[in-house]
């Protein structure tokens, strides 16, 4: 039994007309970070995270590691263990059902795109495992080469896969929400029409837990091909959703060119402040520097500095939009210098979440964790400016800035 | 320090010199300079050389200058100071001659921008001039560096994109009679405003072309001037200024502090002020940069640059013609050569020999800004010693 203390869900702003899709600066790690922050903000300052489980079938790196960027983006100490688990919706429910208090279970899907996070703690409704069936019906397969192979028989997987496995669970009541299936299939497994979920992968199981606010307590069923997991939740969890209105993916021009190179020495030096959004604070006078630097910008001290968190809201001081083809980068894109709220620090970042060229001097917004670039195959994470208009959080940010 | 004179100047045309390498352009510029020394130049007189080259093409720059110009027995120093390279090479040679260490010094500037494909230049240069972890991956290409300043400048000052277009139109017109200029055609304000956007707020015609070229000057001490000419042009002042290298750390992006510092130093050394300048070659890599530079150099009051353009004051025939050569915008911009070529233009202007001659020009100013926007060099030349 686990207690669901807080649930956070996130949808990317972009749609391809049929479903949400990740932007060019988003991947499973950035989506997972956004969802985790949503859940932890809801849980409040006292929330304890002792371990993190990331479930996805879209992990950016199979070798090289996604754990450190994930911890840094969420803002969790690098001493916390991370399980990177390849899996779908049943795996997510398994992870939650088996979690000890202090576990943050995060999931991200890229098609349809969305992410969720569940904080298992000492409060909230009880989630209990009701049954599990693990079977093989690989109508869709993706090997280490990344190539997807589909066995085109939807009736086979439905009749011989899903239905048989659900029967095998011998549930005493029908589920109130189903993760991992489309709406029509989910309808057939429930007595009342279940809530529609934003994704069908690992994250869909978290969207299902969040949907209990609509469906009420009961059985949550997670399906992936012929494997199923069922849990019972005895109450309605606390949920925080980030679901901006969907915008069509902006038309960009792909410009062929070499992958831009990376210096891993420079990557390593910048990692903590760049991914944790921290400045160097001069040990002598407290002046903040981003990036941190050997010699203080203000007093000239070289005695040392300590990392301190930076505000995550600010106002555009100046900005430009690059239209000319730049090899290896889709154009156009916008760059802005943002004056952060309440500190004497500016940052130069990309704009995210809106069409290029729509951000003006004076616009307000938030600094959010994104993939700034892919360099020599390495995701280069950092922060981007999300205009307040996307999240509608302008008013709240103003209040926080004043406070 | 003793006085220093320019007694010879020459340059290659600025072009896309696909058929010529750096090893061709450098000796061509030096030979043209030598051919234009009034009383002739014996190369054995040259005691030292300073070579401004921003990039490195075909090998190690100092060696290429010594080798290709037949100057194997003198010291050659390569100067690299971003887009201020050319005028900083002039500055370094000036100090060597002024100190008495050298009587006859050669200054050469050159760059071969079109040695790489038109688009890959962005990344090659960005890789050299940006913070590798923080700025480089953002796609902060060269026009964006300056556009960040100009966008804020347009926000705070009454100037508009139309005023930027006036700069481009003026400098294209100025380039028409200049046989060394790369873009010798007139454009209209409407064409500038309708051109494809490169980096908002810059359209194609707000931007310098990509150029190859080389330029050369001969600097000598006052005791030996008579050996070379009866009509020297004097180096009256030199200055170099710097600023924080990351845009995030620049407080007021409507101004380039390096220019203010470099100009202050050069004016002080010359014992003059901005009102004494008769003609100027100003760094107009992007049209809006010429406007901001009017203010930084003291030619206009803060946020008053647009008035000079509206009144035609900086057009040849106006109060203070700027970029009679066509400027970087129309003459071209091979960075290492640019500052040296500005001084070639001023040498000809002050001697009354320029293709687009400014009447009664006695004192001229050359200016570069780059780095990105973190270094500026200013040189003041005059036909009188004081």
Contacts between the chains, C-beta under 8 A, distances in Angstrom:
chain1	res1	chain2	res2	distance
A	255	B	119	7.3
A	257	B	119	6.8
A	257	B	120	7.1
A	257	B	123	7.5
A	258	B	120	7.6
A	258	B	123	7.5
A	260	B	123	6.3
A	260	B	136	7.3
A	260	B	137	6.6
A	261	B	127	7.5
A	263	B	132	5.0
A	263	B	133	7.4
A	266	B	132	4.2
A	266	B	133	4.2
A	267	B	133	6.0
A	269	B	133	6.7
A	270	B	133	3.6
A	270	B	134	6.3
A	274	B	133	6.6
A	274	B	134	6.9
A	290	B	248	6.7
A	291	B	131	7.4
A	291	B	133	7.4
A	291	B	134	5.5
A	297	B	249	6.7
A	317	B	152	6.8
A	317	B	253	7.4
A	318	B	148	5.2
A	318	B	149	7.4
A	318	B	151	5.0
A	318	B	152	3.8
A	318	B	155	7.3
A	318	B	253	5.8
A	319	B	148	7.4
A	319	B	151	6.2
A	320	B	144	5.2
A	320	B	147	4.0
A	320	B	148	5.5
A	320	B	151	5.5
A	320	B	199	5.4
A	320	B	200	5.6
A	320	B	201	7.5
A	321	B	197	7.7
A	321	B	199	6.8
A	321	B	200	4.2
A	322	B	139	6.1
A	322	B	141	6.3
A	322	B	143	7.7
A	322	B	144	5.6
A	322	B	199	4.9
A	322	B	200	8.0
A	323	B	196	7.2
A	323	B	197	4.3
A	323	B	198	6.3
A	323	B	199	6.6
A	323	B	200	6.8
A	324	B	141	7.2
A	324	B	143	7.0
A	324	B	197	7.9
A	324	B	198	4.5
A	324	B	199	6.4
A	325	B	119	6.0
A	326	B	119	7.3
A	326	B	122	5.7
A	326	B	123	7.6
A	326	B	139	5.5
A	326	B	141	5.7
A	327	B	119	5.0
A	327	B	120	5.9
A	327	B	122	7.1
A	327	B	123	6.2
A	328	B	123	7.5
A	329	B	139	5.0
A	333	B	139	6.1
A	335	B	138	5.9
A	335	B	139	7.2
A	335	B	140	6.4
A	335	B	144	6.0
A	335	B	148	7.2
A	337	B	148	6.3
A	337	B	247	6.0
A	337	B	248	6.4
A	337	B	253	7.6
A	345	B	248	7.8
A	346	B	248	4.7
A	346	B	249	7.6
A	347	B	248	5.8
A	348	B	134	7.6
A	348	B	135	6.3
A	348	B	138	6.7
A	348	B	140	7.2
A	348	B	148	7.9
A	348	B	246	7.3
A	348	B	247	5.5
A	348	B	248	5.1
A	349	B	138	7.1
A	350	B	138	5.8
A	350	B	139	7.7
A	357	B	200	6.3
A	361	B	151	7.0
A	361	B	152	6.9
A	361	B	155	4.9
A	372	B	137	5.0
A	372	B	138	6.4
A	373	B	137	3.7
A	373	B	138	7.5
A	373	B	139	7.7
A	375	B	137	6.0
A	380	B	137	5.0
A	382	B	134	7.9
A	382	B	137	7.8
